[in-house]
Amino acid sequence: MELKSLGYVGIRSTSIDDWRAFGPNFLGLQLVDRTRSSLAFRMDDRKQRIIVASDERDGADVFGWEVEDSAALRQLADRLSNASVDVTIGTAALAQERYVRELITFKDPVGNRIEVFHGPVDNDDMFQPGRAISGFRTGSLGMGHVVLTVVRIDDVMPFYVDLLGFRLSDFALRPFKAYFFHLSARHHSLAFIETGHNGVHHLMMELFSLDDVGQAYDIALGEEGLIGATLGRHTNDFMTSFYAHTPAGFMVEYGWGGRDIDVETWQACELVHGPSLWGHDRTWLAPEPRQEARDMRLRAASLGVRQPVQVMTGNFDQLAGACPWVDPMRVRA
């Protein structure tokens, strides 16, 4: 598997001034570079993880995925070119701007800009969070995960699975259609939700402490309209999290407690209880699927569905290669 993890994200925003406060004061990011038209943020020892550029539109438009070395980068570029994907070698100036050694750029089937790189530059100084938090869980797992919205998942899945090497973790068909994919021990680094339009749904950041999440939730409760989904726990990656609207139109999932998986033995399955065990009341859903999601959570509660004991005790051995709470089924990855 050539891609390792999500390395960085580029965001466009009509409200770049709002990011100067939102990034450090709410998310706890470190602002490391600021111009009239752009901002750059750290979240660990990397030089930067998030770049925000002033634009007439909102959203995220650059997704940087990391590979091991130059050989892996060339191998991927050749495979994409052989599949008639238009690949561009990144200039030295762009590599310097992204703080990486080399990179290539191309677009996925729905127009998202993908940058694949190797040789990220670390910062000699320790990460200084914008507010008092314990820090973000990154390292070999990458900066988190990204969830994209698409008209049809079938339009993008072959590209990401067959060409880029993502592996299916699991999927949900109700209350909305969602497919989750992994590269590393992080349960998913990428997911797609079928919504009828192409865009960005959310970016996930994982904290070292549940208290970090709870304190951010208190902050969010004090700002009307900031919460996009209430505090809850996911059925697949066990993340306890909430969702907040960003100044760029998409959401950030702010969470703790994500599971690690064994990529060699993992078997994909359907999330028959839906994407959340409890909580995560999604304000962005239409009334009918929102009620369906609530009904699914209540049914899970009536069945006594709980987080597996192995997760609470830190013993993941018996969970490798299986999705608890769901009915395993054969799927085509």
PyMOL commands that set and color helices and strands:
alter all, ss='L'
color gray80, all
select helices_A, chain A and resi 16-27+70-82+92-98+139-141+153-155+157-163+210-221+287-302+309-313+317-319
alter helices_A, ss='H'
color red, helices_A
select strands_A, chain A and resi 3-13+30-34+38-42+50-54+59-67+88-89+102-107+113-118+145-150+167-172+178-182+190-194+199-207+227-234+240-245+251-256+276-279
alter strands_A, ss='S'
color yellow, strands_A
deselect
rebuild
show_as cartoon
